Amino acid sequence: REHGKNEKLRKELEEQSAQKSTCPPLCVIEVPSVAQVRDKVGELLLDEALQKEWDWIIVTSPEAATVLSDAIARTDCSRDLSIATVGAATAHALRGEIRSRFSPSKATASALASELPNAQSVLYPTSALAAPTLQETLERRGFRVQRIDAYTTEPAIWDDNQFNMAKAAHLVAFGSPSAVRVWVDRLGNSQEGAGIPVCIGYTTAKECLRLGFQEPIAHPKNPGLKPWASEIIQVASSLYE
């Protein structure tokens, strides 16, 4: 994940590892592969869109939740908004008095697209790199969707120390497909000695497979911080059995 957004995972790993006697001591090092960059045109379009009425506003990542919260603050959009989030981490990233009114049974974009209560109009602020799957699924269900690419993901800059720490990693916790692509571009995959991947969810694990990591790719069945940390602990423990 991007810089400054990994402390919760570190704390969760510390708590869970302390409760598991078979887990070896963990040295958790933050080496972000990606950085988020706001799109000025996209932000203007989002500001304009918030002046309209929407049945639902959907956000599928903590960064999208932050972008939406900032836009609501800028435009002084004080009316009651129906916001749907993909999961708990995204809902928690909403700021101020903004609250999520709906989350799907599983924290994935596909679950959100299939379970979102029926309505007519959806505002969808997202990353320029987001796949069109969610929008297309909603449109097949009859929703009118306005997607706004309000930010994008770029490779993070590494210094020599970060390169060396990345090369030495036994496990690599991937929080997005974008992070996988940057890592493989710089260090290769696990067959080339680039660490064993443990992914936040299925979509990220699928990107690992596409880029040549060996099966099986560890990931929780239900995405989320606690299940992700549990998966990391389990893989770390298996290495020392």
C-alpha positions as CSV (number, residue, x, y, z in Angstrom):
1,R,0.0,0.0,0.0
2,E,1.0,3.7,-0.3
3,H,3.1,5.4,2.3
4,G,1.5,6.0,5.6
5,K,-1.4,3.5,5.1
6,N,0.3,0.4,6.6
7,E,0.4,1.2,10.3
8,K,-3.0,-0.6,11.0
9,L,-1.7,-3.7,9.4
10,R,1.5,-3.6,11.4
11,K,-0.4,-3.3,14.6
12,E,-2.8,-6.1,13.7
13,L,0.2,-8.3,12.9
14,E,1.8,-7.5,16.2
15,E,-1.4,-8.3,18.1
16,Q,-2.1,-11.6,16.3
17,S,1.5,-12.8,16.4
18,A,1.6,-12.3,20.1
19,Q,-1.4,-14.6,20.5
20,K,0.0,-17.4,18.3
21,S,2.9,-19.4,19.9
22,T,4.0,-20.9,16.6
23,C,4.5,-17.6,14.9
24,P,8.1,-16.5,14.5
25,P,9.2,-13.0,15.4
26,L,8.1,-10.7,12.6
27,C,10.1,-7.7,11.3
28,V,7.5,-5.6,9.4
29,I,9.0,-3.1,7.1
30,E,7.1,-0.6,5.0
31,V,8.2,-0.4,1.4
32,P,5.3,1.1,-0.5
33,S,5.1,0.1,-4.2
34,V,2.5,2.7,-5.2
35,A,1.5,6.3,-4.6
36,Q,-1.9,8.0,-5.2
37,V,-2.1,11.1,-7.3
38,R,-5.2,13.3,-7.5
39,D,-6.6,14.2,-10.9
40,K,-7.5,17.9,-11.0
41,V,-10.0,17.6,-13.8
42,G,-11.6,14.5,-12.1
43,E,-11.9,16.5,-8.9
44,L,-13.7,19.3,-10.7
45,L,-16.0,16.8,-12.4
46,L,-16.8,15.3,-9.0
47,D,-17.5,18.7,-7.4
48,E,-19.9,19.3,-10.3
49,A,-21.6,15.9,-10.0
50,L,-22.2,16.3,-6.3
51,Q,-24.6,19.2,-7.1
52,K,-27.0,16.6,-8.6
53,E,-29.2,14.1,-6.9
54,W,-28.0,10.5,-6.8
55,D,-29.7,7.4,-5.5
56,W,-26.3,5.9,-4.6
57,I,-22.7,7.1,-4.4
58,I,-20.3,4.1,-4.3
59,V,-16.7,4.0,-3.2
60,T,-14.5,0.9,-3.5
61,S,-11.3,1.9,-1.7
62,P,-10.1,4.0,1.2
63,E,-8.5,6.5,-1.2
64,A,-11.8,6.9,-3.1
65,A,-13.5,7.5,0.3
66,T,-11.0,10.2,1.1
67,V,-11.4,11.8,-2.4
68,L,-15.2,11.8,-1.9
69,S,-15.0,13.2,1.6
70,D,-12.8,16.1,0.4
71,A,-15.1,16.9,-2.5
72,I,-18.1,17.0,-0.1
73,A,-16.2,19.4,2.2
74,R,-15.2,21.6,-0.8
75,T,-18.7,21.9,-2.2
76,D,-20.4,22.2,1.2
77,C,-22.7,19.4,0.1
78,S,-24.7,19.1,3.3
79,R,-27.7,17.2,2.1
80,D,-28.2,13.6,3.2
81,L,-26.2,11.3,0.9
82,S,-26.7,7.5,0.3
83,I,-23.2,6.1,0.2
84,A,-22.3,2.5,-0.4
85,T,-18.8,1.2,0.5
86,V,-17.1,-2.0,-0.5
87,G,-16.1,-2.9,3.0
88,A,-15.2,-1.8,6.5
89,A,-11.9,-0.2,5.7
90,T,-13.4,2.0,3.0
91,A,-16.3,3.0,5.2
92,H,-13.9,3.9,8.0
93,A,-12.0,6.2,5.6
94,L,-15.0,8.4,5.2
95,R,-14.5,11.7,7.1
96,G,-16.5,13.9,9.2
97,E,-20.2,13.1,9.6
98,I,-20.3,11.1,6.4
99,R,-21.4,7.5,6.9
100,S,-21.8,4.4,4.8
101,R,-25.4,3.2,4.4
102,F,-24.6,-0.1,2.6
103,S,-21.8,-2.6,2.4
104,P,-22.1,-6.0,0.6
105,S,-21.8,-9.4,2.3
106,K,-18.3,-9.8,1.0
107,A,-15.8,-6.9,0.6
108,T,-15.4,-7.1,-3.2
109,A,-16.4,-4.9,-6.0
110,S,-18.3,-7.8,-7.6
111,A,-20.4,-8.4,-4.5
112,L,-21.1,-4.6,-4.2
113,A,-22.2,-4.6,-7.9
114,S,-24.5,-7.6,-7.5
115,E,-26.0,-6.7,-4.0
116,L,-26.5,-2.9,-4.2
117,P,-30.2,-2.2,-3.6
118,N,-32.1,-1.4,-6.7
119,A,-32.3,2.2,-7.8
120,Q,-31.7,4.3,-10.9
121,S,-28.6,6.6,-10.6
122,V,-25.1,5.9,-9.3
123,L,-22.1,8.2,-8.9
124,Y,-18.9,6.3,-8.9
125,P,-15.7,8.2,-8.1
126,T,-12.7,5.9,-8.5
127,S,-9.2,5.4,-9.8
128,A,-8.3,5.7,-13.5
129,L,-6.9,2.2,-13.2
130,A,-10.0,0.6,-11.9
131,A,-11.4,-2.2,-14.0
132,P,-14.8,-1.5,-15.7
133,T,-16.4,-4.6,-14.1
134,L,-18.4,-2.9,-11.4
135,Q,-19.8,-0.2,-13.7
136,E,-20.7,-2.7,-16.4
137,T,-22.4,-5.0,-13.9
138,L,-24.5,-2.2,-12.5
139,E,-25.5,-1.0,-16.0
140,R,-26.6,-4.5,-16.8
141,R,-28.8,-4.4,-13.8
142,G,-30.4,-1.2,-15.1
143,F,-28.5,1.5,-13.2
144,R,-27.4,4.7,-14.8
145,V,-23.8,5.1,-13.7
146,Q,-21.5,8.1,-13.9
147,R,-17.9,7.1,-13.4
148,I,-15.4,9.8,-12.5
149,D,-11.7,9.0,-12.5
150,A,-10.7,11.3,-9.7
151,Y,-7.2,9.9,-9.0
152,T,-4.7,7.4,-10.3
153,T,-2.0,5.1,-9.0
154,E,1.7,5.6,-9.9
155,P,4.8,3.7,-8.9
156,A,6.3,4.9,-5.7
157,I,10.0,6.1,-5.7
158,W,12.4,3.8,-3.9
159,D,15.8,4.7,-2.6
160,D,18.7,2.2,-2.4
161,N,17.8,1.3,1.2
162,Q,14.2,0.4,0.2
163,F,15.4,-1.7,-2.7
164,N,17.7,-3.6,-0.4
165,M,15.0,-4.2,2.1
166,A,12.6,-5.3,-0.6
167,K,15.1,-7.8,-2.0
168,A,15.6,-9.3,1.5
169,A,11.9,-9.8,2.3
170,H,10.7,-13.4,2.9
171,L,7.0,-12.4,2.7
172,V,5.4,-9.6,0.7
173,A,2.0,-8.2,1.6
174,F,0.3,-7.0,-1.5
175,G,-2.7,-4.6,-1.0
176,S,-3.6,-4.1,-4.7
177,P,-2.9,-5.4,-8.2
178,S,-1.0,-2.1,-8.9
179,A,1.4,-2.9,-6.1
180,V,2.0,-6.4,-7.6
181,R,2.8,-4.9,-11.0
182,V,5.3,-2.4,-9.6
183,W,7.0,-5.1,-7.5
184,V,7.4,-7.6,-10.3
185,D,8.7,-4.8,-12.6
186,R,11.4,-4.1,-10.1
187,L,12.2,-7.4,-8.5
188,G,10.5,-10.2,-10.5
189,N,8.3,-12.8,-9.0
190,S,8.8,-15.4,-6.2
191,Q,10.3,-17.9,-8.7
192,E,13.1,-15.3,-9.1
193,G,13.6,-14.8,-5.3
194,A,11.3,-11.9,-4.8
195,G,9.5,-13.1,-1.6
196,I,6.4,-15.1,-1.0
197,P,3.2,-13.0,-1.7
198,V,0.3,-12.8,0.7
199,C,-2.5,-10.8,-0.9
200,I,-5.4,-8.8,0.6
201,G,-7.9,-10.5,-1.7
202,Y,-8.6,-12.6,-4.7
203,T,-8.2,-9.9,-7.3
204,T,-4.7,-9.1,-6.1
205,A,-3.9,-12.8,-5.9
206,K,-5.1,-13.3,-9.5
207,E,-2.7,-10.6,-10.6
208,C,0.2,-12.4,-8.9
209,L,-0.7,-15.5,-10.8
210,R,-0.9,-13.6,-14.1
211,L,2.6,-12.2,-13.5
212,G,4.2,-15.6,-12.8
213,F,4.1,-16.1,-9.0
214,Q,3.8,-19.8,-8.1
215,E,0.5,-21.3,-6.9
216,P,-1.0,-21.3,-4.4
217,I,-1.2,-17.5,-3.7
218,A,-2.2,-16.9,-0.1
219,H,-5.2,-14.6,0.4
220,P,-8.2,-14.5,2.8
221,K,-11.5,-15.7,1.4
222,N,-13.1,-12.5,2.8
223,P,-11.0,-9.4,2.2
224,G,-10.3,-7.2,5.2
225,L,-7.4,-6.1,7.5
226,K,-7.9,-8.8,10.2
227,P,-8.2,-11.8,7.7
228,W,-5.3,-10.4,5.7
229,A,-3.1,-10.3,8.9
230,S,-4.2,-13.8,9.8
231,E,-3.2,-15.1,6.4
232,I,0.2,-13.4,6.8
233,I,0.7,-15.0,10.2
234,Q,-0.3,-18.4,8.9
235,V,2.2,-18.3,6.0
236,A,5.0,-16.9,8.3
237,S,4.3,-19.8,10.8
238,S,4.4,-22.4,8.0
239,L,7.9,-21.3,7.0
240,Y,9.3,-22.1,10.4
241,E,7.5,-25.4,11.0
